[in-house]
Amino acid sequence: MDREIRILHTADTHLGYRQYHSEVRRQDFFKAFETVIKDAVDMQVDAVVHAGDLFDSRNPTLEDLLDTMNILSRLKIAKIPFFGIVGNHESKQNTQWLDLFEEMGLAVRLGKKPQMIGDVAIYGIDSVPKSKIPLYDYSGFEVPESLPENCRKLLVMHQIVPPFPYPDWDCVEVLENLPFKVDAILLGDYHEYEKIKVGETWVTYSGSTERNSASEKEPRSYSIITLSGDGLEISRRTIPTRNFMFLTAKLDGGENPYDQIFSTVSEHLEELPESVVFLEISGDSGSVLSFSEIEEYLLSKGALISRVKDERTKEGLPKEVVKVAFSDPERAVAEEVRRMSLNDGGLIVDEVIRNPDVPRSRVDEETENRLLGLIEAIDFKDPDFMIKIPVSPVIPV
């Protein structure tokens, strides 16, 4: 290579996400992305690569679009190209938001034609639903004769690959079917930083730039990919984000459980202001608590968001409480769904949404996959085929 190339790899910025229905959290996601872009300009990297889910929704608000364009314009002023692919959250039927930004000169949508940065060729594959992966067409990837002899090649994707949770596409298959050798696959969709080697190819996730859920406890980050005559190096840079606090109050069966809970909180009063606070209650289950009262107390001490989770066992609950307890919520919901007379498609959507094993970020894709399977199983040429539109039963008033 003629010179060292540095590329900033980021993904899963989920701009526009009003987490916990909070406008402040929406702004936090933009601030994190703004930090990434500011760092790119300060370090004068050669390019920024975004591996999908720039937006949290396929229908961002006008305010989200304007804020994003304002941030991307700083890269344009600094003459740093912004390359991206489409993630599963923001994917639209036809024209994508990246296409709009490309028309404005703010971004370049990656694809089967290489985008060159010095002696580095960058390709991209937009997010592909799991049901369509076996049908993916690997033809059409361009390898121009004009590529430098020692050209390094990067592939950007937005998929989960083994050995990470909920894998949908094996990168070994991808590498075997491409018409060129890939030096590194830069990935999005998995929200934690990871770096592994598959054969001679590096496979890496930059992680998300903000916490999309309480389970994402590690610091948020982006990566710097450095390519030179000596090889390829991947380094991680963490991002300052809003504090998430995780507190545990263990009840011992005393007369006033609230005193024990508030005592636990008081030990962390300095950290509490402007934090997202999760309080887990464990221990003795003999008292009935008002979660709203506890959450209000946390807010009164400065917490931005407060959430309470009861991890106490139900054994030992007073009989009086058992008598007034609500019926099994799953059974109640199932009964209500039955009364709605949903068709097969509606039942599939209901099942996916209520399945605790399907993460929020995968609901759209899982629903699409299941519905496609249903459609493929239908024989539309059957003379007896007809579409039945269920009518909700009239409930007497």
Order of alpha helices (4+ residues) and beta strands (2+ residues): beta-alpha-beta-alpha-beta-alpha-beta-beta-beta-beta-alpha-beta-beta-beta-beta-beta-beta-alpha-beta-alpha-beta-alpha-alpha-alpha-alpha
